[in-house]
Amino acid sequence: MAESTIRKFIFLAAVLAVPVFFASPLTLSRAEMRGLSVSCEADTVFTHSDCSFVLSVPGVAPSSIQTDLPELPPDVKFISSKRSEFIDGDGDRGTEIRFWFSFSDAGTVTVPPLMAKIGSFVIEIPFATIVVYENPSVVLPALSVVRDDGGDFEGLRACEPVGFSVYMQYCVQILGMDAKIPKNSIFRELSREGVVGSGERRTEFSPEKFKIASFEWIPLVSGEVEFPDIQVDAIAYNGDRRRISLPVSSVIVAPPVRGQFSSGGEDVFADAFARKEEKSGERLGSISAEDIEEVRNLRCRERHSLPFSAARDERLSKELSLGIENPDDEPSVPLAFSLAVLSSAMLFLFAVSVATRHVRRSCFFGIAFALSAVASAMMAHSVTRTYAIVSGGSLSLVPEESSDKVSSSRSVIRGQRARIVEHIGDWVYIDCPETGGWIPSREVLKIR
């Protein structure tokens, strides 16, 4: 009797245990299993930082789930995982499994599917596709340029205006912006956004580009033309101050259409160079040709003298009496020659010291040679540049007499020192402290 009772108890316990072992996985249907996915918990993912993914499986105990990660791509690194039990708002239990990864490359990333065994079913669970951005601690501000008409910069034609806008990306604050006007072109700023130089700071990371300014540019010559050099001072997300330039340095410009300036040519550039030159006009009339010749001769003497010589003092006195402001001194040819001789001597002594295996002398003459060689190279670079004294006249946008009408307001101060950049026929392109342009070669006196 007692044995029969025990057998009945064991049978009933086994029957009741079956639902306990199989109820958990059976609470999730096959359709619900196919709808599972591993989602990303972060709104923005950066390179070289931990990123958390979570898999939520409702109605299944942690002991009933087994997972296995597939082989990962080289730019994806698995860090760790953790499983835990959760209770939802309805009081139902479930399992959460978290995975932490790190990504080395920016871009769109999809981790290969996760292999999971839930109860007796084996399924693949996909990971959510994410966009990985460069880490703000290493990413630098970047400029981009877009044409206003949506085209590219390959179909430009000389003497035709092109409008474009400059966009900034990956920066906290914009401190300032400036642009260098390329020669043989007309360039003007149309608008500037208030964020430039306003002190406004962006507190949250954003990969979006934002507009900072719009410009209009008219190349006046064909061929390979220098693109406007626009530079922006910005603060990166890591706090560094950077000076950023446009990625475009030059473009190919097609020849102009014949008759481009047949009518209204004088009005095309009227507003681009509207400047007041009252002071310059006064100086143009007060300095004679003899004064210009004397200033040139004094600078030639200074060029062939040692620095801070009597020739320099005499030249400064003469320019001061004429009201000419030329802050730069002439590079000294004797000094450049002396540095070249000194560098050669140090090289010879260094070679002798090495040959005789004298360590201290080798170190001394090696350092002396390096310093003298750098100084000699810098001085030689200054001496080989060509400078001149401008006797007057007006700068032109292109090396043609017909362009004088549109550039008559860009006068050069008589007696001003300028660097000769380029020479074409009877014209030279000069670079002055405040401007630059083409001028007839008869209007400049070279300093030799």
C-alpha positions, 0 to 999 in steps of 0.5 A: 500500500505504501509502495503504491502511494509512493509510485503515484506521487512520483508519477504526478510529480513527473507530469507536473514537471513537464510544463515547468521545463518546457513552458518557458521556450514555448511562450515565444512563437516562431513568428516572434522569434523571427522578429527578434533583433539586436538593437543599438542603445546609443544615439550616436556611435563613435570610433574607438569607443564602447558601443552597447547593443541589447537583445530582449527576449520576453517570456524566456529565462536566461538559462534557456538561451544560448548565443554564439557570435559569428566571425567579426570583420577586422574593424569590429572588436568584441569587448564583452557581454552580459545577460540578465533577467527583466520584468516588463510592465505586465509582470512578465519575465524575460531575458536581456543580453547586452553586447559591447563592441568597438569600431575602428573605422567610420561609416555604415556598419552592420555586425553579422547575425547572432546565432542563438538557441532558444529552447530547442530552436536555433535561429539567426538574429540580425544586428541593427545597422548603425552609422559610426562617426569619427571620434570627436577627440581626433576628428578635425574641422573640415570645409567643403564648397558647393556651387549655388546652381548645383553643378561642379567646378569643371565647366567654368568659363572665363569672364562668367560669374560663378556663385558658391557657398562654403560649408563647415563640419565637425567644429565647436566654434568659428572664430573668423574667416578671411579670403585671398583674392586670386590674381586675374579674377574678381571675387566678392563676398555675398553673405556671411552667416551670423555664426562666424566670429559671433562667439556662439558654441555648439554644445552637442556633436553633429555630423551635419554640414552648416553653411557659413558664407556665400561668394561670387567669383569671376575668373578672367583668364582661361587655363588652370586658374587658382581657386579663391583661397578661403581660410577659416579659424575654428575650434575642434571638438577636442579644443584645438584651434585650427586654420582650415582651407578649402580642399579645392586649390585650382580649377580648369577654366575654358576660354570666354565666349567671343564678345563677352564684354562687347557692351557694358564692359565697364560696368561689369567690375565697377562695384568690385573695386570701389575704393577711395584713394585720396591719400594715394592720389596726393602722394602720386603727385608729390614724388618725382621721377628723380625721387623714385630713381634715388630710392631705387638706387639706395635700395640697390646699395642696401642690397649689396651692403651688410645689414644695418649699414649706412646705406640702409639709414640713408634709404630710410631717411629718404623714404621718410622725407617723401612720406613712403612707408616701406617696412621691409629691408632689402636682403643682404647679398654679402650676408647670403654669400658669407653664410654660404661660405660659412656653411661650406667651411662647417661642412668641411670641418665636420667631414675632417672631424668624422674622418679623424674620429674626433667625437666632440668636434664632430658633434660641434661642427655637425650642429654648426653646419646644420644651423649655418645651412638653414640660415644660408638657405633662408637667406638665399631664398630671400636674395633670389626673389625679385623686387622693384620700386613702382613709379606709379600707374594703375593695377590691371586685372589682366595684362591688357591695356583695355583693362585699365578702364575697369581698374583705374581705382586700384592705383599704386603709391609711387615709390612703393616696394613690390615683389615681381611674381610673374612676367608676360611680355611688357607686363609684370604681376606685382604683389604689394602689401595690400593688393596685387595685379598687372602693371606695365613693366615700364612702371617698375624699377627693379632692385638689382 
